[in-house]
Amino acid sequence: MGDDLILATMPNIPKYEVEEVLGVIYGSSTRTRGMGGRFVSGIQAITGGKGTAYANEIEKARKEAIEDLKKEARNLGANGVLAIDFETAEILEGFILVTAYGTDVKFKR
């Protein structure tokens, strides 16, 4: 399926008019670094440098949250999501929660 949704962090899109606001939607992803990822992160914390193991899991979670948001938007009949933002939190020990949220809309050109 082609990507027929317009996704934006801005509140409007030039040359498009919002016909209908469908509401606030979100997508989320929860990931864990696992034992190997925690070990690598621990070594990186001791030696310094970029924490790639943790950053990689956050990036995966962001992509999953956006895919979840897009699926929800399509289910509601939207062709766009505006004002997208992310919230990231660590819950419990080693679980990463990423939520993407925005305003679900129907556009016309």
mmCIF file of the C-alpha atoms, coordinates in Angstrom:
data_MODEL
# 
_entry.id   MODEL 
# 
loop_
_atom_site.group_PDB 
_atom_site.id 
_atom_site.type_symbol 
_atom_site.label_atom_id 
_atom_site.label_alt_id 
_atom_site.label_comp_id 
_atom_site.label_asym_id 
_atom_site.label_entity_id 
_atom_site.label_seq_id 
_atom_site.pdbx_PDB_ins_code 
_atom_site.Cartn_x 
_atom_site.Cartn_y 
_atom_site.Cartn_z 
_atom_site.occupancy 
_atom_site.B_iso_or_equiv 
_atom_site.pdbx_formal_charge 
_atom_site.auth_seq_id 
_atom_site.auth_comp_id 
_atom_site.auth_asym_id 
_atom_site.auth_atom_id 
_atom_site.pdbx_PDB_model_num 
ATOM 1   C CA . MET A 1 1   ? 0.000   0.000  0.000  1.00 0.00 ? 1   MET A CA 1 
ATOM 2   C CA . GLY A 1 2   ? 1.386   3.426  -0.917 1.00 0.00 ? 2   GLY A CA 1 
ATOM 3   C CA . ASP A 1 3   ? 1.771   6.011  1.769  1.00 0.00 ? 3   ASP A CA 1 
ATOM 4   C CA . ASP A 1 4   ? -1.357  8.077  1.192  1.00 0.00 ? 4   ASP A CA 1 
ATOM 5   C CA . LEU A 1 5   ? -1.110  9.905  4.528  1.00 0.00 ? 5   LEU A CA 1 
ATOM 6   C CA . ILE A 1 6   ? 0.428   13.319 5.019  1.00 0.00 ? 6   ILE A CA 1 
ATOM 7   C CA . LEU A 1 7   ? 2.301   13.386 8.311  1.00 0.00 ? 7   LEU A CA 1 
ATOM 8   C CA . ALA A 1 8   ? 3.593   16.644 9.756  1.00 0.00 ? 8   ALA A CA 1 
ATOM 9   C CA . THR A 1 9   ? 4.907   18.127 12.966 1.00 0.00 ? 9   THR A CA 1 
ATOM 10  C CA . MET A 1 10  ? 3.475   21.495 11.881 1.00 0.00 ? 10  MET A CA 1 
ATOM 11  C CA . PRO A 1 11  ? -0.119  22.591 12.530 1.00 0.00 ? 11  PRO A CA 1 
ATOM 12  C CA . ASN A 1 12  ? -0.979  23.015 8.827  1.00 0.00 ? 12  ASN A CA 1 
ATOM 13  C CA . ILE A 1 13  ? 0.271   22.119 5.340  1.00 0.00 ? 13  ILE A CA 1 
ATOM 14  C CA . PRO A 1 14  ? 0.737   24.774 2.637  1.00 0.00 ? 14  PRO A CA 1 
ATOM 15  C CA . LYS A 1 15  ? -1.787  24.468 -0.217 1.00 0.00 ? 15  LYS A CA 1 
ATOM 16  C CA . TYR A 1 16  ? -3.985  22.081 1.805  1.00 0.00 ? 16  TYR A CA 1 
ATOM 17  C CA . GLU A 1 17  ? -7.147  22.917 3.688  1.00 0.00 ? 17  GLU A CA 1 
ATOM 18  C CA . VAL A 1 18  ? -8.394  20.898 6.644  1.00 0.00 ? 18  VAL A CA 1 
ATOM 19  C CA . GLU A 1 19  ? -11.929 19.766 5.819  1.00 0.00 ? 19  GLU A CA 1 
ATOM 20  C CA . GLU A 1 20  ? -12.535 17.881 9.040  1.00 0.00 ? 20  GLU A CA 1 
ATOM 21  C CA . VAL A 1 21  ? -10.732 17.303 12.322 1.00 0.00 ? 21  VAL A CA 1 
ATOM 22  C CA . LEU A 1 22  ? -11.267 13.724 13.421 1.00 0.00 ? 22  LEU A CA 1 
ATOM 23  C CA . GLY A 1 23  ? -9.569  14.050 16.802 1.00 0.00 ? 23  GLY A CA 1 
ATOM 24  C CA . VAL A 1 24  ? -6.395  13.307 18.676 1.00 0.00 ? 24  VAL A CA 1 
ATOM 25  C CA . ILE A 1 25  ? -4.782  9.979  17.916 1.00 0.00 ? 25  ILE A CA 1 
ATOM 26  C CA . TYR A 1 26  ? -1.699  8.186  19.102 1.00 0.00 ? 26  TYR A CA 1 
ATOM 27  C CA . GLY A 1 27  ? 0.467   5.202  18.420 1.00 0.00 ? 27  GLY A CA 1 
ATOM 28  C CA . SER A 1 28  ? 2.837   3.622  20.899 1.00 0.00 ? 28  SER A CA 1 
ATOM 29  C CA . SER A 1 29  ? 5.590   1.072  21.213 1.00 0.00 ? 29  SER A CA 1 
ATOM 30  C CA . THR A 1 30  ? 7.162   -0.562 24.232 1.00 0.00 ? 30  THR A CA 1 
ATOM 31  C CA . ARG A 1 31  ? 10.573  -2.164 23.830 1.00 0.00 ? 31  ARG A CA 1 
ATOM 32  C CA . THR A 1 32  ? 13.201  -3.631 26.079 1.00 0.00 ? 32  THR A CA 1 
ATOM 33  C CA . ARG A 1 33  ? 16.925  -3.638 25.517 1.00 0.00 ? 33  ARG A CA 1 
ATOM 34  C CA . GLY A 1 34  ? 17.172  -7.229 26.691 1.00 0.00 ? 34  GLY A CA 1 
ATOM 35  C CA . MET A 1 35  ? 20.113  -8.649 28.607 1.00 0.00 ? 35  MET A CA 1 
ATOM 36  C CA . GLY A 1 36  ? 22.640  -8.153 25.770 1.00 0.00 ? 36  GLY A CA 1 
ATOM 37  C CA . GLY A 1 37  ? 21.571  -4.552 25.198 1.00 0.00 ? 37  GLY A CA 1 
ATOM 38  C CA . ARG A 1 38  ? 21.831  -3.735 28.894 1.00 0.00 ? 38  ARG A CA 1 
ATOM 39  C CA . PHE A 1 39  ? 25.312  -5.277 28.997 1.00 0.00 ? 39  PHE A CA 1 
ATOM 40  C CA . VAL A 1 40  ? 26.471  -3.237 25.975 1.00 0.00 ? 40  VAL A CA 1 
ATOM 41  C CA . SER A 1 41  ? 24.891  -0.069 27.440 1.00 0.00 ? 41  SER A CA 1 
ATOM 42  C CA . GLY A 1 42  ? 26.674  -0.717 30.724 1.00 0.00 ? 42  GLY A CA 1 
ATOM 43  C CA . ILE A 1 43  ? 30.039  -1.024 28.971 1.00 0.00 ? 43  ILE A CA 1 
ATOM 44  C CA . GLN A 1 44  ? 29.336  2.152  26.965 1.00 0.00 ? 44  GLN A CA 1 
ATOM 45  C CA . ALA A 1 45  ? 28.392  3.983  30.176 1.00 0.00 ? 45  ALA A CA 1 
ATOM 46  C CA . ILE A 1 46  ? 31.707  3.003  31.776 1.00 0.00 ? 46  ILE A CA 1 
ATOM 47  C CA . THR A 1 47  ? 33.908  3.781  28.766 1.00 0.00 ? 47  THR A CA 1 
ATOM 48  C CA . GLY A 1 48  ? 32.023  6.868  27.593 1.00 0.00 ? 48  GLY A CA 1 
ATOM 49  C CA . GLY A 1 49  ? 30.887  7.707  24.094 1.00 0.00 ? 49  GLY A CA 1 
ATOM 50  C CA . LYS A 1 50  ? 27.601  7.422  22.283 1.00 0.00 ? 50  LYS A CA 1 
ATOM 51  C CA . GLY A 1 51  ? 25.070  5.031  23.835 1.00 0.00 ? 51  GLY A CA 1 
ATOM 52  C CA . THR A 1 52  ? 24.208  3.285  20.575 1.00 0.00 ? 52  THR A CA 1 
ATOM 53  C CA . ALA A 1 53  ? 22.441  0.244  22.060 1.00 0.00 ? 53  ALA A CA 1 
ATOM 54  C CA . TYR A 1 54  ? 19.899  2.423  23.853 1.00 0.00 ? 54  TYR A CA 1 
ATOM 55  C CA . ALA A 1 55  ? 19.563  4.873  20.938 1.00 0.00 ? 55  ALA A CA 1 
ATOM 56  C CA . ASN A 1 56  ? 18.899  2.017  18.493 1.00 0.00 ? 56  ASN A CA 1 
ATOM 57  C CA . GLU A 1 57  ? 16.027  0.702  20.628 1.00 0.00 ? 57  GLU A CA 1 
ATOM 58  C CA . ILE A 1 58  ? 14.509  4.174  20.919 1.00 0.00 ? 58  ILE A CA 1 
ATOM 59  C CA . GLU A 1 59  ? 14.713  4.619  17.131 1.00 0.00 ? 59  GLU A CA 1 
ATOM 60  C CA . LYS A 1 60  ? 13.000  1.254  16.572 1.00 0.00 ? 60  LYS A CA 1 
ATOM 61  C CA . ALA A 1 61  ? 10.292  2.206  19.071 1.00 0.00 ? 61  ALA A CA 1 
ATOM 62  C CA . ARG A 1 62  ? 9.740   5.576  17.308 1.00 0.00 ? 62  ARG A CA 1 
ATOM 63  C CA . LYS A 1 63  ? 9.272   3.857  13.953 1.00 0.00 ? 63  LYS A CA 1 
ATOM 64  C CA . GLU A 1 64  ? 6.845   1.347  15.466 1.00 0.00 ? 64  GLU A CA 1 
ATOM 65  C CA . ALA A 1 65  ? 4.884   4.156  17.170 1.00 0.00 ? 65  ALA A CA 1 
ATOM 66  C CA . ILE A 1 66  ? 4.572   6.060  13.856 1.00 0.00 ? 66  ILE A CA 1 
ATOM 67  C CA . GLU A 1 67  ? 3.403   2.898  12.065 1.00 0.00 ? 67  GLU A CA 1 
ATOM 68  C CA . ASP A 1 68  ? 0.811   2.373  14.816 1.00 0.00 ? 68  ASP A CA 1 
ATOM 69  C CA . LEU A 1 69  ? -0.308  6.024  14.468 1.00 0.00 ? 69  LEU A CA 1 
ATOM 70  C CA . LYS A 1 70  ? -0.617  5.663  10.674 1.00 0.00 ? 70  LYS A CA 1 
ATOM 71  C CA . LYS A 1 71  ? -2.684  2.493  11.035 1.00 0.00 ? 71  LYS A CA 1 
ATOM 72  C CA . GLU A 1 72  ? -5.042  4.234  13.450 1.00 0.00 ? 72  GLU A CA 1 
ATOM 73  C CA . ALA A 1 73  ? -5.361  7.269  11.131 1.00 0.00 ? 73  ALA A CA 1 
ATOM 74  C CA . ARG A 1 74  ? -6.263  5.048  8.171  1.00 0.00 ? 74  ARG A CA 1 
ATOM 75  C CA . ASN A 1 75  ? -8.818  3.156  10.284 1.00 0.00 ? 75  ASN A CA 1 
ATOM 76  C CA . LEU A 1 76  ? -10.520 6.461  11.080 1.00 0.00 ? 76  LEU A CA 1 
ATOM 77  C CA . GLY A 1 77  ? -10.583 7.562  7.422  1.00 0.00 ? 77  GLY A CA 1 
ATOM 78  C CA . ALA A 1 78  ? -7.977  10.329 7.715  1.00 0.00 ? 78  ALA A CA 1 
ATOM 79  C CA . ASN A 1 79  ? -5.575  11.368 5.003  1.00 0.00 ? 79  ASN A CA 1 
ATOM 80  C CA . GLY A 1 80  ? -3.332  13.363 7.331  1.00 0.00 ? 80  GLY A CA 1 
ATOM 81  C CA . VAL A 1 81  ? -2.013  13.762 10.845 1.00 0.00 ? 81  VAL A CA 1 
ATOM 82  C CA . LEU A 1 82  ? -0.887  17.199 11.998 1.00 0.00 ? 82  LEU A CA 1 
ATOM 83  C CA . ALA A 1 83  ? 1.126   18.472 14.963 1.00 0.00 ? 83  ALA A CA 1 
ATOM 84  C CA . ILE A 1 84  ? 2.815   15.103 15.524 1.00 0.00 ? 84  ILE A CA 1 
ATOM 85  C CA . ASP A 1 85  ? 4.959   14.928 18.637 1.00 0.00 ? 85  ASP A CA 1 
ATOM 86  C CA . PHE A 1 86  ? 6.724   12.185 20.566 1.00 0.00 ? 86  PHE A CA 1 
ATOM 87  C CA . GLU A 1 87  ? 6.940   11.310 24.211 1.00 0.00 ? 87  GLU A CA 1 
ATOM 88  C CA . THR A 1 88  ? 9.608   8.899  25.423 1.00 0.00 ? 88  THR A CA 1 
ATOM 89  C CA . ALA A 1 89  ? 9.808   7.318  28.864 1.00 0.00 ? 89  ALA A CA 1 
ATOM 90  C CA . GLU A 1 90  ? 11.600  4.484  30.555 1.00 0.00 ? 90  GLU A CA 1 
ATOM 91  C CA . ILE A 1 91  ? 9.262   2.346  32.607 1.00 0.00 ? 91  ILE A CA 1 
ATOM 92  C CA . LEU A 1 92  ? 10.259  -0.317 35.070 1.00 0.00 ? 92  LEU A CA 1 
ATOM 93  C CA . GLU A 1 93  ? 13.834  -1.498 34.553 1.00 0.00 ? 93  GLU A CA 1 
ATOM 94  C CA . GLY A 1 94  ? 14.923  -1.279 30.930 1.00 0.00 ? 94  GLY A CA 1 
ATOM 95  C CA . PHE A 1 95  ? 11.549  -0.875 29.194 1.00 0.00 ? 95  PHE A CA 1 
ATOM 96  C CA . ILE A 1 96  ? 11.275  2.020  26.758 1.00 0.00 ? 96  ILE A CA 1 
ATOM 97  C CA . LEU A 1 97  ? 7.850   3.488  25.940 1.00 0.00 ? 97  LEU A CA 1 
ATOM 98  C CA . VAL A 1 98  ? 7.530   5.800  22.937 1.00 0.00 ? 98  VAL A CA 1 
ATOM 99  C CA . THR A 1 99  ? 4.232   7.447  22.090 1.00 0.00 ? 99  THR A CA 1 
ATOM 100 C CA . ALA A 1 100 ? 3.574   9.426  18.901 1.00 0.00 ? 100 ALA A CA 1 
ATOM 101 C CA . TYR A 1 101 ? 0.473   11.607 18.953 1.00 0.00 ? 101 TYR A CA 1 
ATOM 102 C CA . GLY A 1 102 ? -1.143  14.178 16.715 1.00 0.00 ? 102 GLY A CA 1 
ATOM 103 C CA . THR A 1 103 ? -4.373  15.537 15.261 1.00 0.00 ? 103 THR A CA 1 
ATOM 104 C CA . ASP A 1 104 ? -6.141  13.267 12.780 1.00 0.00 ? 104 ASP A CA 1 
ATOM 105 C CA . VAL A 1 105 ? -7.594  15.227 9.827  1.00 0.00 ? 105 VAL A CA 1 
ATOM 106 C CA . LYS A 1 106 ? -9.158  15.035 6.403  1.00 0.00 ? 106 LYS A CA 1 
ATOM 107 C CA . PHE A 1 107 ? -7.463  17.366 3.914  1.00 0.00 ? 107 PHE A CA 1 
ATOM 108 C CA . LYS A 1 108 ? -8.409  18.753 0.556  1.00 0.00 ? 108 LYS A CA 1 
ATOM 109 C CA . ARG A 1 109 ? -6.006  20.440 -1.862 1.00 0.00 ? 109 ARG A CA 1 
# 
